[in-house]
Amino acid sequence: MAVRHRLIRTSPANVWRTLSDVERYGEWVVGTSRAGLDEGRWPELGAALRYEIKFGPLALHNRTVVRRSEPDTALELEVDSGALGTARIAIEIRPWGKDTLIIFDEHPLRGAGGALHNGLLDAAQQLRHRAMLGRLARLCEDNEGPVHPAPGRPRPRRA
């Protein structure tokens, strides 16, 4: 199981806005390309995305379904990676003063991913999650400007 957290210097509402934006999904999920809505209204319960994840010349065609959706609080997803199986991803959004603490928890549910799950894969997931949360933080903090500027970082100007 891979659990990682990150402090994002903006409000939970702004983090939720970014997580809710299908067009930005591929910008923060490492390796994702060609993401698009498959079913429903993202991120409502039961909504689904289809996308491709590339590892060099290999490409996985995945589908992610929303299993829990609580605006500004939590988003839980089930990722179906075909022959590799499924995984649960839980994103907890907590107010932390003026900022937001994101807790990202991923673990396999079914299939080969669960059978092959080990410490080495957890370490690789930790690296991927660090990159994803870094990207998510940048998107959220730049999304219409942060609610308050980070120390030493001026608030972006709006046109």
Stockholm file with secondary structure:
# STOCKHOLM 1.0

chainA/1-159         MAVRHRLIRTSPANVWRTLSDVERYGEWVVGTSRAGLDEGRWPELGAALRYEIKFGPLALHNRTVVRRSEPDTALELEVDSGALGTARIAIEIRPWGKDTLIIFDEHPLRGAGGALHNGLLDAAQQLRHRAMLGRLARLCEDNEGPVHPAPGRPRPRRA
#=GR chainA/1-159 SS CEEEEEEESSCHHHHHHHHTCGGGHHHHSTTEEEEEEEESSTTSTTCEEEEEEEETTEEEEEEEEEEEEETTTEEEEEEECGGGCEEEEEEEEEEETTEEEEEEEEEEEESHHHHSCCHHHHHHHHHHHHHHHHHHHHHHHHTTSCSSCCTTCCCCCCC
#=GC SS_cons         CEEEEEEESSCHHHHHHHHTCGGGHHHHSTTEEEEEEEESSTTSTTCEEEEEEEETTEEEEEEEEEEEEETTTEEEEEEECGGGCEEEEEEEEEEETTEEEEEEEEEEEESHHHHSCCHHHHHHHHHHHHHHHHHHHHHHHHTTSCSSCCTTCCCCCCC
//
